[in-house]
Amino acid sequence: MKKLGLLVAPVLLTLACGGVDDILGGTDGSTVSPCAAGVVPYQVKTGVYTTVSVPSVTENCGLGLTAANLMTDRELANDGQGNLTLFSLSTTPKSSLGTGAVSCNMGTLKGSDIANSAGCDFSRSTSLALTVTAANQITIAVTQTRSNFKQDASGTTCKVPAGGSCTISYTANMKQ
């Protein structure tokens, strides 16, 4: 019985991390792994991820963003089908930064919405290049474009950026 357990344990572990296709090959009957040789897919669990570093920040929106401003927790949701969603927890209610497929530790998450800040309503389009660097550890390279600025009803004067749009870019390393 002990020997049977030793044989079954790796199969169950593989199934928990990926699925039958990861053991037997693709759904088309192939035995080729979907990942490049040497790539070990890491698992990321749903939950709150803490930002451990923000190595780069650039923006031309006049916000004065610094790495310290971006050292916030974010929530990651994994649907178990290869799709991840990353949420900002700095707003109430939390807001989605982007959703997308992640395979072989890499993927692009995208999101767009209408946001409001400092007397302005504006369109916000976000793209996150997500890399899973270890189990429950990710790096995100975020590019957010803000455009279509319009005065809101708050009474605060909306200051439209030069050229009518602006971009925020940063990289963050996160872990659960």
N, C-alpha and C positions, 0 to 999 in steps of 0.2 A: 504494500500500500504506500509505503514511503517513497518507493521508486516512481510510482504512478504520479504522486504529488509533485515530484521533481520534474516530470515531463509535462504536466498540465500547467504548472505555475507560469512558465514563460509564455505559453499560448494565451493564458488569461491576461497576463500583463500586456501583451501585444494587442489583444482585443480591446482592453480598456483604454489604450493609448491611441489606437487608430481604427482598427476594424479588420474584418476578414480579408479585405482587399490588400491590406498591408502584409498579411502573411502569405496569401496565395497569389498575389499579383493583381492586376487590374481587372475591371469588370468585363473587359473584352477577351479574357483568357490569357493575357500576357503575364509574364512573371517578372517584368521589369518594374523596379520601384519607381514611384512618381518623382522621387527626389534624386538629385545628382549623387554620384558615388561619394561616400564619406559624410553626407549630410544626415545628421541624426535629428529627426523632428522632436522638439520639446513640447511638453504639455503646458498650457496656461489655463488656470482655473478661473471661473467667475469669482469676482470679489473686488475689494478695494486694493489698489496698487499705490504705493508711496513713491514719490519722486525722490530719487537719491542724488541726482545731479542734473544740472542744465548747462551743458558745455557751450552752447551757443544760442544767442538771441540777436535778431535784427528786426527792426520795424521802422516803417516810415509813416505811421499813423499819428504820431505826436503823443503817444501814450506814455512814453518814458519807461517802457517795460524793461525789467532787469531779470536776471536769473532768479533772484530771490522772489520776485512776483510770481514766478512759474513753478515754484517748489510746492505744489499743491497735490493732494490726493486726487486720483481719478478712479472711476469704477470701470472694470472690464467685464463684459458679458460674453460668454462663449456658448454658442447654441449647440455645440457637440457635432455640428455638421460642417465645420471648417470656416464658419463665419464668426467674426468678432465685432463687437461694438464697444467703443470707448466713450465714456460719459464724463463731462465736467461736473464736479461736485461743488464748484464755487458759485453756482446759481441755484435758486430755489424756484421751481423744482429743478432737479438736475437736467442738463441738456446733453444731447448726443453730439459728440464731435465728429463721429464718422462710423460707418459700418462697411465691412467688406470681407472678402474671402482671404484666408491666410493658409498657405500651403508651403510645406518644406521650410517653415520658420519665417516666411516673408509674405507680405501682402500690402495692399493699399486700401485704406479705409477712407471713405468720402462722405461728406455731409454738407448740407446747405440749409439755411433758414433765414428768417428776417429777425434781426436783433435790434436792441435799443440801448443807447448809451449817450450820456452828455447832451441831451436834447435832440438826438438824431435817431431816426429809424434808418436801417441800412440792410442791404443784402450781404450775407456772409457765406462764403464758400470755402470749405476746409478739406485739405487732402493730407493724410497721414501715411507716410511710409513706415510700416511697422515691421520690426525685426524681433523675433523671439531669440534671445541670446542664451538662455538657460531655462530650466523648469521655473515657471512663474516669474520670469524676468523678461522685460521688453525694453526696446529702444524705439522711440517715436521721433520722426523728423516731420514736423508740422509746418505746413504752409497755409495761411489763411488770407484770403483776399476779401476786402470790404469795399463795397461799391453801392451805387444808387442811393446816396445819402439824401434824406428828406427831413425837414423840420418836424418834430413831434409836437404834441399839444402841451408839453410840460411847462413851457414858458422860458426854459433855458435855451439860449441861442445855439443852434447846431453849427458847428465849425467844420465845414467840409474840407477834407484834405486837398492839397494842391493836386490838380489833375483829376479830381473827382473820385479817386479810389486810392487804396493803400494796401500794404501787405505786411503781415506779421509772420516771421519764420523763427522756429526754434527747434532744438533737439533736447530730448529729455530721456534719461535712463530711469526705469521704474522697476519695482519688485513688490511682490505680495508678501 
